[in-house]
Amino acid sequence: MELIIDFDNIQDSSKKKFLLSTLKFLGIKFKTSENPQTLEEYNEDIEAGNAEIEMDDFISAEDLKREAAKW
């Protein structure tokens, strides 16, 4: 079974990232129907990611594995 996910309907970028990380971690195959990102959107995402890292607002791979094990 393969999922098709319309990422354009998910407005919260952190939810998109979490969904992708979880699906990859669990080995679930999926396809996306997302429109390509513009250079401006890409740069905004990079800046937002760097800001999150600087504020220690992230989850490590090990913490994600522990959290996923509780599901």
Backbone torsions as a table, in degrees:
resi	resn	phi	psi	omega
1	MET	NA	140.6	179.7
2	GLU	-129.6	133.7	178.8
3	LEU	-87.7	145.6	170.0
4	ILE	-117.5	120.3	-173.9
5	ILE	-115.4	126.9	176.8
6	ASP	-91.9	92.6	-176.5
7	PHE	-68.7	-19.5	178.8
8	ASP	-64.7	-21.8	179.5
9	ASN	-89.0	-3.9	176.9
10	ILE	-101.3	106.3	-173.9
11	GLN	-80.0	-31.9	-176.2
12	ASP	-82.0	112.7	-176.5
13	SER	-63.2	-30.8	179.1
14	SER	-68.5	-32.7	176.5
15	LYS	-68.8	-38.0	176.6
16	LYS	-61.5	-48.0	-178.6
17	LYS	-61.7	-43.1	-179.5
18	PHE	-64.8	-43.0	179.5
19	LEU	-61.1	-47.8	178.8
20	LEU	-61.0	-45.7	179.8
21	SER	-60.9	-43.3	-178.6
22	THR	-66.3	-45.3	179.7
23	LEU	-62.1	-43.4	178.8
24	LYS	-65.4	-42.9	-179.5
25	PHE	-60.9	-41.6	-178.4
26	LEU	-82.6	-4.2	178.0
27	GLY	72.6	26.9	-179.8
28	ILE	-88.4	124.5	179.5
29	LYS	-75.3	143.6	-179.7
30	PHE	-155.4	159.2	172.3
31	LYS	-123.6	150.4	177.7
32	THR	-112.0	152.8	175.2
33	SER	-118.7	35.7	-177.0
34	GLU	-81.3	140.3	173.8
35	ASN	-73.2	148.0	179.3
36	PRO	-57.4	145.6	-179.6
37	GLN	-80.8	142.4	175.8
38	THR	-77.9	163.7	178.3
39	LEU	-61.2	-39.5	178.9
40	GLU	-63.1	-44.4	178.6
41	GLU	-63.5	-41.1	178.5
42	TYR	-59.7	-49.2	-179.7
43	ASN	-62.6	-38.0	177.1
44	GLU	-63.6	-41.7	178.4
45	ASP	-63.3	-41.9	178.4
46	ILE	-61.5	-46.4	179.3
47	GLU	-62.6	-42.2	178.9
48	ALA	-64.6	-41.0	178.3
49	GLY	-63.3	-43.6	178.2
50	ASN	-62.8	-39.1	178.6
51	ALA	-64.4	-40.7	178.2
52	GLU	-62.2	-44.0	-179.8
53	ILE	-62.2	-44.2	179.9
54	GLU	-62.3	-29.0	179.4
55	MET	-93.2	9.8	-177.1
56	ASP	56.3	34.7	-179.5
57	ASP	-102.9	72.9	179.9
58	PHE	-155.1	169.6	177.4
59	ILE	-123.6	135.0	-179.7
60	SER	-77.4	162.6	178.9
61	ALA	-60.6	-40.7	179.8
62	GLU	-64.3	-42.5	178.0
63	ASP	-64.8	-38.1	177.8
64	LEU	-64.1	-42.0	177.8
65	LYS	-61.1	-43.3	179.3
66	ARG	-64.0	-41.6	179.5
67	GLU	-65.3	-44.2	-179.4
68	ALA	-64.8	-30.7	179.1
69	ALA	-65.6	-22.8	179.7
70	LYS	-78.2	-16.5	-176.4
71	TRP	-72.8	NA	NA
